[in-house]
Amino acid sequence: MKAIERARAHYERLAAEPKKIAVPEWSEDGEEFLIYATPLTLNERAKIARFAKNPQEMAAELLILKATDAAGKPLFSKEEKFDLMRGVCSDVIARITTEIVGASDAQIVEDAEKN
């Protein structure tokens, strides 16, 4: 098996079982709210990096791109970007996006927030 085949197979295994992120702040009537997210690809990282000078926009784009429900349907649309940036608790968004990108990449988000 070629290296690229192994690498793609690995990503497919990871994507087959998306990371579950509990968002208790968004739960209602005792029903847990979960966000599902697959690992970022290099292409997705490049899309998000375009917003690196604006951490709020970067976080909103990350949620639009990666946050899904259990069936894999996107939870947010481009049309909701303004609401994500202006009408949602930033601490919750920061926690979710950090969990999506993983601890090793959280520094990228933190560095962008300092700029």
C-alpha positions in Angstrom: 0.0 0.0 0.0 1.3 3.4 -1.0 1.9 6.1 1.7 -0.9 8.3 0.4 -3.3 5.4 0.5 -2.3 4.8 4.2 -2.7 8.5 5.0 -6.1 8.7 3.4 -7.3 5.5 5.0 -6.2 7.0 8.4 -8.2 10.2 7.8 -11.2 8.2 6.7 -11.1 6.2 9.9 -10.9 9.4 11.9 -13.7 11.1 9.9 -15.9 8.0 10.3 -16.1 8.7 14.1 -16.3 12.5 14.5 -15.3 14.0 17.8 -18.3 14.8 20.1 -18.2 18.1 21.8 -20.8 18.6 24.6 -22.1 22.2 24.8 -24.0 22.3 28.1 -24.6 26.0 27.8 -26.8 25.3 24.7 -28.8 22.4 26.2 -32.5 22.7 26.7 -35.0 20.7 28.8 -32.4 18.3 30.0 -31.4 17.4 26.4 -27.7 17.4 25.9 -26.5 19.5 23.0 -23.6 18.0 21.0 -21.5 19.2 18.2 -19.7 16.7 16.0 -16.5 17.5 14.1 -14.0 15.7 12.0 -10.3 16.6 12.0 -9.2 19.5 9.8 -7.5 18.8 6.5 -4.7 21.0 5.2 -7.2 22.5 2.7 -9.6 23.4 5.6 -6.7 24.9 7.6 -5.8 27.1 4.6 -9.4 28.3 4.4 -9.5 29.2 8.1 -6.0 30.7 8.0 -7.3 33.4 5.7 -9.0 34.9 8.8 -6.0 34.5 11.1 -5.8 38.3 11.7 -9.3 38.4 12.9 -9.9 35.7 15.6 -13.7 36.3 15.8 -14.1 35.7 12.1 -11.7 32.7 12.3 -13.7 31.1 15.0 -17.0 31.7 13.2 -15.6 30.2 9.9 -14.3 27.2 11.8 -17.8 26.5 13.2 -19.5 27.0 9.9 -17.0 24.7 8.2 -16.7 21.9 10.9 -19.6 21.9 13.3 -22.2 19.3 12.4 -25.1 17.3 14.0 -24.9 13.5 14.5 -26.0 12.9 10.9 -23.2 15.1 9.5 -25.5 18.0 8.6 -23.9 21.5 9.2 -25.2 23.3 12.2 -24.3 26.8 11.0 -24.5 28.5 7.6 -22.6 31.4 6.1 -25.7 33.5 6.6 -25.3 32.9 10.4 -21.7 34.2 10.6 -22.8 37.6 11.8 -24.9 36.1 14.6 -22.0 33.8 15.6 -19.7 36.8 15.8 -22.0 39.2 17.5 -24.7 37.3 19.3 -23.0 34.2 20.9 -20.9 34.0 24.1 -17.3 34.2 23.0 -16.1 31.9 25.8 -18.3 29.1 24.6 -17.2 29.6 21.0 -13.6 29.6 22.1 -14.0 26.4 24.0 -15.8 24.6 21.1 -13.2 25.8 18.5 -10.3 24.7 20.7 -11.8 21.3 21.0 -12.4 21.1 17.2 -8.8 22.0 16.3 -7.3 20.1 19.2 -4.9 21.1 21.9 -1.8 21.2 19.7 -3.5 23.7 17.3 -5.2 25.8 19.9 -2.1 28.0 19.9 -2.9 29.1 16.4 -6.3 30.5 17.6 -4.7 32.0 20.7 -2.0 33.7 18.5 -4.6 35.1 16.2 -6.5 36.5 19.2 -3.4 38.4 20.3 -3.1 40.2 16.9 
